[in-house]
Amino acid sequence: MDPIPPQLDPPSRLLMGPGPSPVHPRVLAALSAPTVGHLDPYFLAIMDETRTLLQRLFGTTSALSFPVSGTGSAGMEACLANAVEPGDRVVIAQNGVFGGRMADMVERLGGDLVRVEVPFGQAIDPERVRAAIANKPTKLVGIVHAETSTGVAQELQEIAQVAHEVEALLLADCVTSLGGIPVALDTWGVDLAYAGTQKCLSCPPGLAPVSFSQRAIEAIRTRRHKVASWYLDATLLLNYWSGERVYHHTAPVNMVYGLREALRVVMQEGLAQVYARHQLHHRALVAGLEAMGLRMLVSPPLRLPQLNTVEVPEGVDDVWLRRTLLDDFNIEIGGGLGAFKGKALRIGLMGHGARREHVVTLLSALESVLGAAGVNVPGGAGVHAANQVWHAAASR
Ligand SMILES: *Cc1c(COP(=O)(O)O)cnc(C)c1O
């Protein structure tokens, strides 16, 4: 008989990659609270509070916001499966891996896919989207707000206007933006959005907050065909998350506790403070990296504070570098995906992970690892440059 494996004892990593990010201790505590039934009156109240907190974070008063059971990709699939019917024309803007995933899902759903592709590291110009729409009846335009594979932030308001010129719905991937940079679905005119818990919300992976505007709900209610996915059918989900409270599937009760606590943490700090904290530590990190001779891959106006892409220095093997950071310093950072594979390091400063002590720890560990790889890094230069950013901010 095989021996029983030992007791669980995971290493305590400093998660500074593209997610999952460090889990807030209050969230971990909430996850271990007593499980109640998924129709228990106590839990129904928790669900309502979670929906209201999500609406606030998404920047909407009229859309229906709730978490889908599953990770960010389940949120992506929920939005597309509900909005897209076979034969619908769908324009997907692609400047990284996640736009590519959206396009794949549209094809699987039988949509008539039109891609707008721009190179990794760039943003999408609204004119490119207008040209792809070409004044033809279009059901939906999909775009990524915070492209985690490249570290690029995407403007959404103009894209929404372009989509609405032909009455298309706008779908935005907010997996990495929600909780890291402002999201204002109502102001911008975003009709469908999805996110994930493990990026800037300081939760483990497991839920996908989504938001459907009244226009999106109307489009779903007037579909010609049933939604192909029973599990992700929004009308069934909304009958459980609001209204009749009809059993659909068993909600992951403790994950909802965790998400609710994560949202409370964010609201108690204050949205303006949360976004300013991400910006400050991002600026300090970039100053430190550049002082060490490293080069950022995204131009300054497009940079996401929560996901920093850095060029792998000449002559350094990125797999070795990341493995050494993990083995010797317990730090996880990400490698490049797609066109950035082998070329980029991805450093996350997400949610509870966006903290001064993490930036200092990473900069000094990087100095040591780069030194071991034979890269000449001036001693202490990274931390010194980062300190100047924090000192300047504190004396303002
Ligand atoms: C992480 C991520 C996803 C996918 O989320 P999973 O939780 O891995 O399923 C989708 N879009 C973006 C922009 C992401 O960063």
The ligand as a Tripos MOL2 file, in Angstrom:
@<TRIPOS>MOLECULE
LIG
   15    15     1     0     0
SMALL
NO_CHARGES

@<TRIPOS>ATOM
      1 C1         -5.2310   35.9370  -15.1580 C.3       1 LIG1
      2 C2         -5.9820   36.5130  -16.2920 C.ar      1 LIG1
      3 C3         -7.0210   35.8390  -16.9310 C.ar      1 LIG1
      4 C4         -7.3810   34.4210  -16.6260 C.3       1 LIG1
      5 O1         -7.7240   34.2170  -15.3300 O.3       1 LIG1
      6 P1         -7.6000   32.7680  -14.6610 P.3       1 LIG1
      7 O2         -7.9580   33.0750  -13.2430 O.co2     1 LIG1
      8 O3         -6.1850   32.3250  -14.8280 O.co2     1 LIG1
      9 O4         -8.5630   31.8750  -15.3080 O.co2     1 LIG1
     10 C5         -7.7080   36.4890  -17.9290 C.ar      1 LIG1
     11 N1         -7.3900   37.7370  -18.2980 N.ar      1 LIG1
     12 C6         -6.3720   38.4140  -17.7350 C.ar      1 LIG1
     13 C7         -6.0610   39.7960  -18.1970 C.3       1 LIG1
     14 C8         -5.6420   37.8180  -16.7090 C.ar      1 LIG1
     15 O5         -4.6410   38.4910  -16.1350 O.3       1 LIG1
@<TRIPOS>BOND
     1     1     2 1
     2     2     3 ar
     3     2    14 ar
     4     3     4 1
     5     3    10 ar
     6     4     5 1
     7     5     6 1
     8     6     7 2
     9     6     8 1
    10     6     9 1
    11    10    11 ar
    12    11    12 ar
    13    12    13 1
    14    12    14 ar
    15    14    15 1
@<TRIPOS>SUBSTRUCTURE
     1 LIG1         1 GROUP 0 **** ****
